[in-house]
Every structure is written in structure tokens, then in C-alpha cells.
Amino acid sequence: MSGTGRTRRGHVVGADNVIYANFGRTTRVTETPRRGRTRKAAAPVSPVMRRLGEGVAELAEEGRRKRGRAYADNGNVLSVVVDRDRITGTVAGSQNEPFTVTVGLAYRAAEDLQEAIKVLAGDPRGIDAVRRGSIPDDVLDVLLCADADELRFHCTCPDPAPVCKHSVAVAHTASRKLEAGPHLLYALRGVDPVSVQRSMSGAVTERNESTTVSSEEFWDGGELPPLPEPAVAPLIDDTDPDKLADALFTVSYTRIESRSAAADITELYRHLTRGNRSST
């Protein structure tokens, strides 16, 4: 073999100073154990989302729940309107025209609504609690629903199930909308939020006037009230998706294309603003 020599142990050495005896030798490699992935903590669920989620979970079967949540996350829900005693939404499905979903709520008498408002007004931190979406269960029983039996779902799709995937998608999207704007719960029951605010503010004023402060308490101070935690929500939640779809219809061939484009724009906006919301 030209250009090679032998070492003292008889190993062939090439001209490039490589020991060819090392080729073919089995080398044991110790794998570095992989570190387990740290799961991110789940975001806290508001009472409104939990209440609607429990109702859907009780009435819809698992497959439709999964597909419905996927529809909501993928932007198939084109619009959600909160009205008195019902929530109406449109969902882009397998047909050219979107399906219409109605979520009906049980009737509430005016006396029941007034009693719920009194409960909020009786809490010194009731105003801030409503703004944060932290609504007491007994009040939520009146403003939303006490259990799944008080929810009625109807969809224009051909699925004969009591709760289809389109209904799940609308309920999921509506719960997020109610979480971002808890004042919509009042609209859901035809209650004027301004009158509720005045009632709660008046109750706070009465408590302040009836409370006497000693000189010691005045100079030493006391516990400061908690800072408000305003809900952070994308601006697009307050826009009208139907108007956006109408504008896009001028450059589209069909109505379903314009609605799909509006849904895509909405999803892109959410994706672009998701990082800013998580950092706040």
C-alpha cells in the first residue's frame, strides 16, 4: 500500500496520518436524556366561560364538541350577536350559505333581575368584580343560566343532534365575547347597564356616608382597595363582521367567499395581537 506505514502496534497509518484500523470499530455513544417538556399553565377560565362550557358538555357529545371548538378556533364563526334572552351566530360550514345558530335562555322575571342587581350592589367590590368578569354564582344563575336545562340550541344545519358542532362553535365564541365584555350579560337580559352602574355606585355612596372614620384611622390609614384589572380584548371584537363581509363582497364572486375572507382577516388580526395580549 503506497503512502502508508505501520505503527509499533501494527496499525496501518495513511499518508494523511489517519489510523485506518479505527474504521469499523464500534463506538458506544451515551445518549443525553431529554428533558421533559414543561407544560404551560392553563389560562384561568372565567365563570361565564365555565358555565356555558358545562352546559355544552352536558348536552353535546364529545365528537361534536371537538369539531365545534375547532370551528371556533379556525374562525368559522362569522358573527355573534347578544340580544335579550338569546345569542345568535352565523357559522361557515360545508354549504355555500352559512348556518344560523340560536342559543335561547330561560325567561327571567323583572323581580329576579332586580334581586341579582341588589346582590352586586351589596358587595363593596361588586363594580370591579363585574368589570373583571368575576361574577358570583348566584348572580350568574339569573343573568345567564342555572344549569344546562335552561339552554336551548337551534341550528339551520341538517344535523338532527340536539347540539351540533355549529352550536358548540357559537357557544364557545359567545363565551369569549362575554368574557371580554361582561357588560353584555346585562344586554342578554335586557337590563340597562347604566342603571346598574348607578345602582351600584349609589350603594357605595350610602355605605361611605354611613361609615364614620376615627382620627386614628384617618392618620394611620387603612387597606387600599385593589387596583382595577380591565379586561384586554382585541378591537375587532367590537366591530360588525357583517359590514366587513359586505365590503369584501364588492371584490368577491360569492357571498360565502366574502364571509370566508372576513373570517380570515379576523383570525389574522387575532394572531397578530395575541402576543401583545399575553404580555399584558
Secondary structure, DSSP 8 states (H G I E B T S, - for coil): -TT-EE-TT--EE-TTS-BGGGTT----------------------HHHHHHHHHHHHHS-HHHHHHHHHHHHTT-EEEEEEETTEEEEEE--SSSS-EEEEEEE----HHHHHHHHHHHHTSTTHHHHHHHT---HHHHHHHT-SSGGGEEEEESSS--SSS-HHHHHHHHHHHHHHHH-TTHHHHHTT--HHHHHHHHHHHHHHHHHH----HHHHHH--------------GGGGS-HHHHHHHHHTT-SSHHHHHHHHHHHHHHHHHHHHHHHHH-
